[in-house]
């Protein structure tokens, strides 16, 4: 019987010591874990303070305004607009023009708000007359077919002296959400 008691005592002593060892290990682990958490919280507080300082700077406010605009407007199709105008101008260039009907481009500008094209035309019918049966499309109708412009207008015409041409500037507003 003594041997059973002795074995129980040894076993209980080992379990007791093992339990104490585990408790001590857990206390040390919790101490270092809390220390790590405090260090991380300190870093987070420092970074939050830096972020608040950045938010108060003027350039950061401007950057955030630009980011918001980028978020609202996924894509400004400026290159698409310019390509459509160039394709239309290429079509006009390839038209068969006779000596008494000439259409000359001087200059054109496309920006985010307005399109402006400076022309010289020998006959105003080239500007206004369209006839689908004869495959004729006026310059104004060609511009009206561009899906990103509105409010197309020509302020005035100038009859050029010593030449048989009318000069004019065709302008239109660019639609912000145009295709």
Helices and strands as residue ranges (DSSP letters): H 2-55, H 58-72, H 78-93, E 103-110, E 114-121, H 125-128, G 132-134, H 139-144, E 149-159, E 166-174
